[in-house]
Amino acid sequence: MRNTLFIFLVLLISLVACEGEYTMEFSPESIYSYHQQIDSMTKDSGYALLKEIEKGLQDHPSLPDSLKAYNHYLLGLHFQRLSQMDSAAFHFQRATNFVNDSTHLKQNEGYYFAYAWDAYHTLGLYGDCTIIAEKYKSLLPENEYRGLSWYYYWKQRVYRGLGDMEKVLEMIDERIRVAEKGDSASLTPALIDKAQIQYSHFKNWEASRKIYELLLEKADTSSIHDQQAIYRNYGIFLYYKGKFEKSLHYYLKELQSLKDTTYSTINVFNAIANSYNNIAEVSIDLKQYDDARKYLDSVKLMGINKVSRDIQKAFLSYELRLAVESGGGLSEINNFLNDIYDHQDEIQQQKSKNELLALTQANEKEKILLLEKQNTEIKNIRLQSFLAIAGVSLMAVLGFGLLYNRQRKLNFQQQGLQMQQRLLRSQMNPHFTFNTLYAIQSQIKKEPEAASNYLNKFSRLLRLFLENSMEDHVSLQQEIDSLRKYMDLRLMRSPIDFEYHFHYENLKEDEALFIPPMLLQPFVENSIDHGFLGIGYKGRIDIRLTLQDRFVLCEIEDNGNGLSRARVEGKKSASTRLIADFIKKTTKKELEMIDRKSLDPNKSGVMVCFPIPYQFGKNN
């Protein structure tokens, strides 16, 4: 019956899922997969997907913060490409808000801070830049020198924007100190920055010269990128010192190094164009106009629209200066102005082309959205009709299932009660009860006081057994107390001498746990009546109780005869069968009765192991 109900529910849910609209799956794996698709999508489609993911992440707060941070980072990149720096800064900042692990900062998380800082710096919001930098520093692991280099570089640029050049120099010195400790890759850029600030602001030409000479000594062993930076910046230093020939020499060395670079990126492309500009400028100062024209034409051949705006601006400035200083006259200046107009027209045409393309795409998208909206409305009408029918069917099935489950629960409770009653009748061994009463009767005349004491203890034990048997659950302490009283009573009048011990692991005797009553006594009685029969030495019973995740593991071990014929008969007694059945139904585990000789030939006796279900209240 349960299998039929389960299959029906699965089919019903599948039908609803098939008829409904497509919904995104929000699991860490699926979100990671969505993020991987962003680069292959158009800007609008990628942005729409990111916003949908953002909404889903808000609706599923249990998803990892790392996914939320990365989604905001991707949104920041989207707005950065659109030059909407306010929105870019907002999302980059949100990405950093989800990074709070002060013991470890992953590399991609460091980029969140770098992009956020750069966006705020572009906007001139130096206070926000400082907040980003300070939080980044607080999250750095100990001795994370590369991260500290970033931090002091950011502080350096903030102070430069504020015009505090003394602080700029102080931050550069911190960068050098950190680089010498453990970030050698940052040492050359830091020294170059120090040399620049010394001559450009403090007019300390000698200090700058010493730094550059130190860098030139190590240029051959430096990385190709550092080598190019040394040649370029030393060339600029020499240019401002008026040493044009030496400046040209180092500009040419940088250009040759750039051309020898095996990889091609937009940064290398711009660096080559900038090098052409620098060589053209110093060539004009040296009156080498043909060389200047050659290098400016090289920038033209690269494509003036493909280089960065600052390089375009410098190129146009050198073109005008060359036209004026080379004596080209009005015609050459006019040609230069025409080049500027052509350049502006090309930019405007490209802009118009992009806007027209964007408008066409928007119109196509609007048509698609309208068609999707119509299809969605039709689907929704069908879905509502189906859901109404499915809802009624589901309610009927659920109602039937609840009634079935309730009836099943009542049957189980009734079977449990019947088992409790049968267990109660089998618990108190009739022979033990009869022998106890007979012993009391025979002692009344001989030892009235002892008989009275024995009778009192027996009556209290009998009362305790009766009270416990009426409850579904009793406290662990009550059960142990009744068991202890039972064994003490057996020791008073039994010819069998034995001792008993309780052992606890992960719990105490007065632990606030409640267990089904009268599960241990039959096995203890079995040890006394059958295990210790005729052994000729002192018996011992060890009762171990270990608290586990869902059960209390009970082990009752004696040093008696082992699994003798009488013991086997005891094993098959009604009480032990009922207990074994109860344990299997409630814990899905078997009761084990092990002969100790099978484990160790030098030991005798029996060990009984079974789990006892527990709860934290009588009626829990």
C-alpha positions as CSV (number, residue, x, y, z in Angstrom):
1,M,0.0,0.0,0.0
2,R,2.8,2.4,0.9
3,N,4.6,1.7,-2.4
4,T,1.5,2.4,-4.4
5,L,1.0,5.7,-2.6
6,F,4.6,6.7,-3.1
7,I,4.5,5.9,-6.9
8,F,1.3,7.8,-7.3
9,L,2.8,10.9,-5.6
10,V,5.9,10.8,-7.7
11,L,3.9,10.6,-11.0
12,L,1.7,13.5,-9.9
13,I,4.6,15.7,-9.0
14,S,6.3,14.8,-12.3
15,L,3.2,15.8,-14.3
16,V,3.1,19.1,-12.5
17,A,6.7,19.8,-13.2
18,C,6.3,18.9,-16.9
19,E,3.3,21.2,-17.3
20,G,4.8,24.2,-15.4
21,E,7.2,26.8,-16.6
22,Y,10.9,26.2,-16.5
23,T,12.4,27.0,-13.2
24,M,16.1,27.4,-12.3
25,E,17.7,24.9,-10.0
26,F,19.4,26.5,-7.0
27,S,22.1,24.2,-5.8
28,P,25.9,25.1,-5.6
29,E,26.7,22.9,-8.6
30,S,23.9,24.4,-10.8
31,I,24.8,28.0,-9.9
32,Y,28.5,27.3,-10.7
33,S,27.3,25.9,-14.1
34,Y,25.2,29.0,-14.7
35,H,28.2,31.3,-13.9
36,Q,30.4,29.4,-16.5
37,Q,27.8,30.2,-19.2
38,I,28.0,34.0,-18.7
39,D,31.0,34.6,-21.0
40,S,29.3,32.9,-23.9
41,M,26.1,35.0,-23.6
42,T,25.2,38.5,-24.8
43,K,25.5,41.4,-22.3
44,D,21.8,41.6,-21.9
45,S,21.2,37.9,-21.5
46,G,24.2,37.5,-19.2
47,Y,22.9,40.4,-17.0
48,A,19.4,38.9,-16.9
49,L,20.8,35.6,-15.8
50,L,22.9,37.2,-13.1
51,K,19.9,39.1,-11.7
52,E,17.9,35.9,-11.7
53,I,20.7,34.1,-9.8
54,E,20.9,37.0,-7.3
55,K,17.1,36.7,-6.6
56,G,17.5,33.0,-6.1
57,L,20.4,33.4,-3.8
58,Q,18.3,35.8,-1.6
59,D,15.5,33.2,-1.5
60,H,17.9,30.4,-0.5
61,P,20.0,31.9,2.4
62,S,21.6,28.5,3.2
63,L,23.6,28.6,-0.1
64,P,27.4,29.4,0.4
65,D,28.4,33.0,0.7
66,S,31.2,32.4,-1.9
67,L,28.5,32.0,-4.6
68,K,26.8,35.2,-3.5
69,A,30.2,37.1,-3.6
70,Y,31.1,35.7,-7.0
71,N,27.7,36.7,-8.5
72,H,28.1,40.3,-7.3
73,Y,31.6,40.3,-8.7
74,L,30.3,39.2,-12.1
75,L,27.6,41.9,-11.9
76,G,30.4,44.5,-11.1
77,L,32.3,43.4,-14.2
78,H,29.2,43.8,-16.3
79,F,28.7,47.4,-15.2
80,Q,32.4,48.1,-15.5
81,R,32.4,47.1,-19.2
82,L,29.5,49.6,-19.6
83,S,31.5,52.3,-17.9
84,Q,28.8,52.6,-15.2
85,M,31.3,52.8,-12.4
86,D,28.7,53.7,-9.7
87,S,26.9,50.4,-10.2
88,A,30.2,48.5,-10.7
89,A,31.5,49.9,-7.4
90,F,28.3,48.9,-5.6
91,H,28.5,45.3,-6.7
92,F,32.2,44.9,-6.1
93,Q,31.6,46.3,-2.6
94,R,28.8,43.8,-2.1
95,A,31.1,41.0,-3.1
96,T,33.7,42.0,-0.5
97,N,30.9,42.0,2.2
98,F,30.6,38.2,1.9
99,V,34.3,37.7,2.6
100,N,34.7,37.4,6.4
101,D,37.2,34.7,6.9
102,S,40.1,36.2,8.7
103,T,42.3,33.1,8.6
104,H,42.4,32.6,4.9
105,L,41.8,34.8,1.9
106,K,41.5,33.0,-1.5
107,Q,43.1,34.7,-4.5
108,N,39.8,35.3,-6.3
109,E,38.4,36.9,-3.2
110,G,41.4,39.3,-3.2
111,Y,40.4,40.4,-6.7
112,Y,37.0,41.4,-5.3
113,F,38.8,44.0,-3.2
114,A,41.1,45.0,-6.0
115,Y,38.2,45.7,-8.4
116,A,36.1,47.5,-5.7
117,W,39.1,49.7,-4.8
118,D,39.8,50.5,-8.4
119,A,36.1,51.4,-9.1
120,Y,36.0,53.8,-6.1
121,H,39.4,55.3,-7.1
122,T,38.0,56.0,-10.6
123,L,35.1,57.8,-9.0
124,G,37.5,59.8,-6.8
125,L,35.9,58.4,-3.6
126,Y,39.1,58.1,-1.6
127,G,37.3,57.5,1.7
128,D,35.7,54.3,0.3
129,C,39.0,53.3,-1.1
130,T,40.5,53.5,2.4
131,I,37.7,51.4,3.8
132,I,38.2,48.7,1.2
133,A,42.0,48.7,1.8
134,E,41.7,48.4,5.6
135,K,39.2,45.5,5.5
136,Y,41.4,43.7,3.0
137,K,44.4,44.1,5.3
138,S,42.4,42.8,8.3
139,L,41.7,39.6,6.4
140,L,45.2,38.9,5.3
141,P,46.9,35.8,6.8
142,E,50.1,36.2,8.6
143,N,53.1,36.9,6.4
144,E,51.0,37.3,3.3
145,Y,53.5,39.7,1.7
146,R,51.9,40.0,-1.7
147,G,48.6,41.1,-0.2
148,L,50.5,43.7,2.0
149,S,52.1,45.0,-1.2
150,W,48.7,45.6,-2.7
151,Y,47.5,47.3,0.5
152,Y,50.4,49.8,0.6
153,Y,50.1,50.4,-3.2
154,W,46.4,51.3,-2.7
155,K,47.3,53.6,0.2
156,Q,50.0,55.2,-1.9
157,R,47.6,56.1,-4.7
158,V,45.0,57.4,-2.3
159,Y,47.5,59.8,-0.7
160,R,48.6,60.9,-4.2
161,G,45.0,61.7,-5.1
162,L,44.8,63.7,-1.9
163,G,48.1,65.5,-2.7
164,D,49.9,64.3,0.4
165,M,53.3,63.5,-1.2
166,E,55.1,62.9,2.1
167,K,52.6,60.1,2.9
168,V,53.0,58.8,-0.7
169,L,56.8,58.4,-0.1
170,E,56.1,56.8,3.3
171,M,53.8,54.2,1.6
172,I,56.4,53.5,-1.1
173,D,59.0,52.8,1.6
174,E,56.5,50.3,3.2
175,R,56.1,48.6,-0.1
176,I,59.9,48.3,-0.5
177,R,60.2,46.9,3.1
178,V,57.5,44.3,2.4
179,A,59.0,43.4,-1.0
180,E,62.4,42.8,0.6
181,K,60.8,40.5,3.2
182,G,58.9,38.2,0.9
183,D,57.5,39.7,-2.3
184,S,60.4,40.2,-4.7
185,A,58.1,40.7,-7.7
186,S,56.9,44.0,-6.2
187,L,60.4,45.4,-5.5
188,T,61.2,46.9,-8.9
189,P,57.8,48.7,-9.4
190,A,58.1,50.1,-5.9
191,L,61.7,51.4,-6.5
192,I,60.6,52.9,-9.8
193,D,57.7,54.7,-8.1
194,K,60.1,56.0,-5.5
195,A,62.5,57.3,-8.1
196,Q,59.7,59.1,-10.0
197,I,58.3,60.8,-6.8
198,Q,61.8,61.9,-5.8
199,Y,62.5,63.9,-9.1
200,S,58.9,64.8,-10.1
201,H,57.8,66.3,-6.7
202,F,60.8,66.6,-4.4
203,K,63.3,67.5,-7.3
204,N,65.8,65.1,-5.7
205,W,67.5,64.2,-9.0
206,E,70.5,62.6,-7.3
207,A,68.4,60.2,-5.3
208,S,66.4,59.2,-8.4
209,R,69.6,58.6,-10.3
210,K,71.0,56.3,-7.7
211,I,67.8,54.2,-7.7
212,Y,67.8,53.9,-11.4
213,E,71.5,52.9,-11.5
214,L,70.8,50.2,-8.9
215,L,67.9,48.9,-11.1
216,L,70.0,49.0,-14.2
217,E,72.6,46.8,-12.6
218,K,70.0,44.1,-12.0
219,A,68.1,44.7,-15.3
220,D,69.6,41.7,-17.1
221,T,68.5,39.3,-14.4
222,S,65.1,40.9,-13.9
223,S,61.8,39.6,-15.5
224,I,61.1,40.8,-19.0
225,H,58.3,43.1,-17.7
226,D,60.5,44.7,-15.0
227,Q,63.2,45.1,-17.6
228,Q,60.9,47.0,-19.9
229,A,59.7,49.2,-17.0
230,I,63.3,50.1,-16.0
231,Y,64.3,51.1,-19.5
232,R,61.1,53.2,-20.1
233,N,61.1,55.0,-16.8
234,Y,64.8,55.7,-16.9
235,G,64.4,57.0,-20.4
236,I,61.7,59.4,-19.1
237,F,64.0,60.5,-16.2
238,L,66.8,61.3,-18.7
239,Y,64.4,63.1,-21.0
240,Y,63.3,65.5,-18.2
241,K,67.0,66.0,-17.3
242,G,67.5,67.1,-20.9
243,K,69.7,64.2,-21.9
244,F,67.9,63.3,-25.1
245,E,70.4,61.1,-26.7
246,K,70.7,58.8,-23.6
247,S,66.9,58.9,-23.2
248,L,66.4,57.8,-26.9
249,H,68.9,54.9,-26.2
250,Y,66.8,53.5,-23.4
251,Y,63.5,54.1,-25.2
252,L,64.9,52.0,-28.1
253,K,66.0,49.3,-25.7
254,E,62.5,49.1,-24.3
255,L,61.0,48.9,-27.8
256,Q,63.3,46.0,-28.8
257,S,62.4,44.2,-25.5
258,L,58.7,44.7,-26.3
259,K,59.1,43.3,-29.8
260,D,60.9,40.3,-28.4
261,T,58.0,39.5,-26.1
262,T,56.5,36.2,-27.2
263,Y,52.9,36.8,-25.9
264,S,50.5,39.3,-27.4
265,T,47.9,41.1,-25.2
266,I,46.2,44.5,-25.2
267,N,48.7,45.6,-22.6
268,V,51.7,44.8,-24.8
269,F,49.9,46.4,-27.8
270,N,49.5,49.6,-25.9
271,A,53.0,49.5,-24.5
272,I,54.4,49.3,-28.1
273,A,52.3,52.2,-29.2
274,N,53.4,54.2,-26.2
275,S,57.0,53.4,-26.9
276,Y,56.6,54.7,-30.5
277,N,55.2,57.9,-29.1
278,N,58.1,58.4,-26.6
279,I,60.7,57.8,-29.4
280,A,58.8,60.3,-31.7
281,E,58.8,62.9,-28.9
282,V,62.5,62.8,-28.2
283,S,63.3,62.6,-31.9
284,I,61.4,65.9,-32.3
285,D,63.6,67.4,-29.6
286,L,66.7,66.1,-31.4
287,K,65.5,67.6,-34.7
288,Q,65.4,64.1,-36.2
289,Y,62.0,64.8,-37.9
290,D,62.2,61.9,-40.3
291,D,62.6,59.4,-37.5
292,A,59.8,61.1,-35.6
293,R,57.5,60.8,-38.6
294,K,58.5,57.1,-39.0
295,Y,57.5,56.2,-35.4
296,L,54.2,58.3,-35.5
297,D,53.3,56.5,-38.7
298,S,53.9,53.2,-37.0
299,V,51.3,54.2,-34.4
300,K,48.9,55.0,-37.3
301,L,49.5,51.6,-38.9
302,M,48.7,49.9,-35.6
303,G,45.3,51.6,-35.7
304,I,44.8,54.8,-33.7
305,N,41.3,53.6,-32.6
306,K,42.7,50.5,-31.1
307,V,45.0,52.1,-28.6
308,S,44.0,53.6,-25.3
309,R,42.7,57.2,-25.0
310,D,45.8,58.6,-23.3
311,I,48.0,57.2,-26.1
312,Q,45.7,58.7,-28.7
313,K,45.9,62.1,-27.0
314,A,49.7,62.0,-26.9
315,F,49.9,60.8,-30.5
316,L,47.8,63.8,-31.8
317,S,49.9,66.2,-29.7
318,Y,53.2,64.9,-31.2
319,E,51.6,65.0,-34.7
320,L,50.8,68.7,-34.3
321,R,54.2,69.5,-32.7
322,L,56.0,67.7,-35.6
323,A,53.9,69.6,-38.2
324,V,54.8,72.9,-36.5
325,E,58.5,72.3,-35.7
326,S,59.4,70.6,-38.9
327,G,58.4,73.7,-40.9
328,G,55.7,71.9,-42.8
329,G,53.7,75.0,-43.2
330,L,50.0,75.5,-43.2
331,S,49.3,72.7,-45.6
332,E,50.8,70.0,-43.3
333,I,49.0,71.5,-40.3
334,N,45.8,71.4,-42.3
335,N,46.4,67.8,-43.2
336,F,47.0,67.1,-39.5
337,L,43.7,68.8,-38.6
338,N,41.9,66.7,-41.3
339,D,43.4,63.6,-39.7
340,I,41.8,64.7,-36.4
341,Y,38.5,65.3,-38.1
342,D,38.7,61.9,-39.8
343,H,39.5,60.2,-36.5
344,Q,36.5,61.9,-34.8
345,D,34.2,60.9,-37.7
346,E,35.4,57.3,-37.4
347,I,34.7,57.3,-33.7
348,Q,31.2,58.8,-34.3
349,Q,30.4,56.3,-37.1
350,Q,31.5,53.4,-34.9
351,K,29.4,54.8,-32.0
352,S,26.3,55.2,-34.3
353,K,26.9,51.7,-35.7
354,N,27.0,50.3,-32.1
355,E,23.8,52.2,-31.1
356,L,22.0,51.0,-34.3
357,L,23.1,47.4,-33.5
358,A,21.9,47.8,-29.9
359,L,18.6,49.2,-31.1
360,T,18.1,46.4,-33.6
361,Q,18.9,43.8,-30.9
362,A,16.5,45.5,-28.5
363,N,13.7,45.4,-31.1
364,E,14.3,41.7,-31.8
365,K,14.5,41.0,-28.1
366,E,11.2,42.8,-27.6
367,K,9.5,40.7,-30.2
368,I,10.8,37.5,-28.7
369,L,9.7,38.7,-25.2
370,L,6.2,39.5,-26.5
371,L,5.9,36.0,-28.1
372,E,7.2,34.4,-25.0
373,K,4.7,36.3,-22.9
374,Q,1.8,35.1,-25.1
375,N,3.1,31.5,-24.8
376,T,3.5,31.9,-21.1
377,E,-0.1,33.1,-20.7
378,I,-1.4,30.1,-22.6
379,K,0.8,27.8,-20.5
380,N,-0.4,29.4,-17.3
381,I,-4.1,28.9,-18.2
382,R,-3.4,25.2,-18.9
383,L,-1.3,25.0,-15.7
384,Q,-4.0,26.5,-13.6
385,S,-6.6,24.1,-14.9
386,F,-4.3,21.1,-14.4
387,L,-3.3,22.3,-10.9
388,A,-6.9,22.6,-9.8
389,I,-7.6,19.0,-10.8
390,A,-4.2,17.8,-9.4
391,G,-4.8,19.7,-6.2
392,V,-8.1,17.9,-5.6
393,S,-6.6,14.6,-6.4
394,L,-3.6,15.3,-4.2
395,M,-5.8,16.3,-1.3
396,A,-7.7,13.1,-1.6
397,V,-4.6,11.0,-1.8
398,L,-3.0,12.8,1.2
399,G,-6.2,12.4,3.2
400,F,-6.3,8.7,2.5
401,G,-2.6,8.5,3.3
402,L,-3.0,10.3,6.7
403,L,-5.9,8.0,7.7
404,Y,-4.0,4.9,6.7
405,N,-0.9,6.1,8.6
406,R,-3.0,7.0,11.7
407,Q,-4.6,3.5,11.7
408,R,-1.3,1.9,11.2
409,K,0.2,3.8,14.1
410,L,-2.8,2.8,16.4
411,N,-2.3,-0.8,15.4
412,F,1.4,-0.6,16.3
413,Q,0.7,1.0,19.6
414,Q,-1.9,-1.7,20.4
415,Q,0.7,-4.4,19.5
416,G,3.2,-2.6,21.7
417,L,0.8,-2.5,24.7
418,Q,0.0,-6.2,24.3
419,M,3.7,-7.0,24.2
420,Q,4.2,-4.9,27.4
421,Q,1.5,-6.9,29.1
422,R,3.0,-10.2,28.0
423,L,6.4,-9.1,29.0
424,L,5.1,-8.1,32.5
425,R,3.6,-11.5,33.0
426,S,6.9,-13.2,32.0
427,Q,9.2,-10.8,33.9
428,M,8.7,-12.0,37.5
429,N,9.7,-15.7,37.4
430,P,6.9,-17.6,39.1
431,H,9.4,-19.9,40.7
432,F,11.3,-17.0,42.2
433,T,8.1,-15.5,43.5
434,F,7.0,-18.8,45.0
435,N,10.4,-19.6,46.5
436,T,10.6,-16.1,48.0
437,L,7.2,-16.4,49.7
438,Y,8.0,-19.9,50.9
439,A,11.3,-18.7,52.4
440,I,9.5,-15.8,54.1
441,Q,7.0,-18.2,55.6
442,S,9.7,-20.6,56.9
443,Q,11.6,-17.7,58.5
444,I,8.7,-16.0,60.2
445,K,8.9,-18.5,63.2
446,K,12.7,-18.7,63.2
447,E,13.8,-15.2,62.4
448,P,10.8,-12.9,62.5
449,E,12.8,-9.7,62.2
450,A,14.9,-10.9,59.2
451,A,11.8,-12.3,57.6
452,S,10.1,-9.0,58.0
453,N,13.0,-7.1,56.4
454,Y,13.2,-9.5,53.5
455,L,9.4,-9.2,53.0
456,N,9.7,-5.4,52.9
457,K,12.4,-5.5,50.3
458,F,10.5,-8.0,48.2
459,S,7.3,-6.0,48.4
460,R,9.1,-2.8,47.3
461,L,10.7,-4.6,44.4
462,L,7.4,-6.1,43.4
463,R,5.8,-2.6,43.6
464,L,8.6,-1.1,41.5
465,F,8.3,-3.8,38.8
466,L,4.5,-3.2,38.7
467,E,4.9,0.6,38.5
468,N,7.5,0.4,35.7
469,S,5.5,-2.1,33.8
470,M,2.6,0.4,33.6
471,E,4.8,3.0,31.8
472,D,5.9,3.1,28.2
473,H,9.1,4.7,29.2
474,V,10.9,5.1,32.6
475,S,14.0,7.1,33.5
476,L,17.3,5.3,33.1
477,Q,17.9,5.8,36.8
478,Q,14.6,4.1,37.7
479,E,15.4,1.1,35.5
480,I,18.8,0.7,37.0
481,D,17.5,1.1,40.6
482,S,14.9,-1.6,40.1
483,L,17.5,-3.9,38.6
484,R,19.9,-3.2,41.5
485,K,17.1,-4.0,44.0
486,Y,16.4,-7.3,42.2
487,M,20.0,-8.4,42.4
488,D,20.3,-7.4,46.0
489,L,17.2,-9.4,46.9
490,R,18.6,-12.5,45.0
491,L,21.8,-12.2,47.0
492,M,20.0,-12.2,50.4
493,R,18.4,-15.7,50.1
494,S,20.2,-17.3,47.1
495,P,22.8,-20.0,47.7
496,I,24.6,-18.7,44.7
497,D,27.3,-16.1,45.5
498,F,27.8,-13.4,42.9
499,E,28.7,-9.8,42.6
500,Y,27.5,-7.2,40.0
501,H,29.0,-4.0,38.5
502,F,27.5,-1.2,36.4
503,H,29.8,0.6,33.8
504,Y,28.8,3.8,31.9
505,E,30.3,5.4,28.8
506,N,29.3,8.8,27.5
507,L,26.5,9.0,30.1
508,K,25.8,9.0,33.8
509,E,23.3,7.0,35.8
510,D,21.1,10.1,36.5
511,E,21.2,11.1,32.8
512,A,17.9,12.6,31.7
513,L,17.1,9.7,29.4
514,F,13.9,7.6,29.2
515,I,13.9,4.0,28.0
516,P,11.3,1.2,27.7
517,P,11.1,-0.6,31.1
518,M,12.1,-4.1,32.2
519,L,14.4,-5.0,29.2
520,L,17.5,-5.9,31.3
521,Q,16.0,-8.0,34.2
522,P,15.3,-11.2,32.2
523,F,18.9,-11.5,31.0
524,V,20.3,-10.8,34.5
525,E,17.9,-13.5,35.9
526,N,19.1,-15.9,33.2
527,S,22.7,-15.3,34.3
528,I,21.8,-16.1,38.0
529,D,19.5,-19.1,37.4
530,H,21.4,-20.8,34.6
531,G,24.8,-19.2,34.2
532,F,25.9,-19.5,37.8
533,L,24.3,-22.9,38.5
534,G,27.0,-25.3,40.0
535,I,30.0,-23.2,38.9
536,G,31.9,-23.6,42.2
537,Y,33.3,-20.0,42.2
538,K,32.0,-16.6,42.7
539,G,29.9,-15.3,39.9
540,R,30.2,-11.8,38.4
541,I,27.8,-9.8,36.3
542,D,29.0,-6.7,34.4
543,I,26.4,-4.4,32.9
544,R,27.8,-1.8,30.4
545,L,25.7,1.1,29.1
546,T,27.1,3.2,26.3
547,L,25.3,6.3,24.9
548,Q,25.4,6.3,21.1
549,D,23.7,8.6,18.5
550,R,20.2,7.1,18.6
551,F,20.5,4.2,21.1
552,V,21.9,3.2,24.4
553,L,24.0,0.1,23.7
554,C,23.5,-2.5,26.5
555,E,26.0,-5.3,27.2
556,I,25.3,-7.8,30.0
557,E,28.2,-10.1,30.6
558,D,28.7,-12.9,33.1
559,N,31.4,-15.4,34.0
560,G,29.1,-18.4,34.2
561,N,28.7,-21.7,32.4
562,G,28.3,-20.2,28.9
563,L,25.7,-21.3,26.5
564,S,24.9,-24.7,28.1
565,R,21.7,-26.6,27.3
566,A,19.9,-25.0,30.3
567,R,21.2,-21.6,29.1
568,V,19.9,-22.3,25.6
569,E,16.5,-23.1,27.0
570,G,16.7,-19.8,28.9
571,K,17.6,-18.1,25.7
572,K,14.3,-19.3,24.2
573,S,12.2,-18.1,27.2
574,A,9.2,-16.0,26.4
575,S,10.6,-12.8,27.9
576,T,13.8,-12.9,25.9
577,R,11.9,-13.7,22.7
578,L,9.6,-10.8,23.3
579,I,12.5,-8.5,24.0
580,A,14.4,-9.6,20.9
581,D,11.3,-9.0,18.8
582,F,10.8,-5.6,20.4
583,I,14.4,-4.6,19.8
584,K,14.2,-5.6,16.1
585,K,11.0,-3.7,15.5
586,T,12.2,-0.5,17.1
587,T,15.8,-0.4,16.2
588,K,16.0,-2.6,13.0
589,K,18.9,-4.4,14.8
590,E,19.3,-7.9,16.1
591,L,19.8,-9.0,19.8
592,E,23.1,-10.9,20.1
593,M,23.9,-13.6,22.6
594,I,27.6,-14.6,22.4
595,D,29.5,-17.4,24.2
596,R,32.6,-15.8,25.6
597,K,34.7,-18.9,24.9
598,S,34.2,-18.1,21.1
599,L,36.0,-14.8,21.7
600,D,38.6,-16.0,24.2
601,P,39.2,-19.7,25.1
602,N,40.3,-18.7,28.6
603,K,37.0,-17.0,29.5
604,S,33.7,-18.5,30.2
605,G,30.2,-17.1,30.4
606,V,27.8,-15.3,28.1
607,M,27.6,-11.7,26.7
608,V,24.2,-10.3,25.6
609,C,24.3,-7.2,23.4
610,F,21.4,-5.1,22.2
611,P,20.5,-1.4,21.5
612,I,17.9,0.3,23.6
613,P,15.9,3.2,22.0
614,Y,15.8,6.3,24.2
615,Q,14.0,9.6,24.3
616,F,14.2,12.8,26.4
617,G,10.8,12.6,28.1
618,K,8.1,10.1,29.1
619,N,5.8,11.3,26.4
620,N,8.2,12.4,23.8
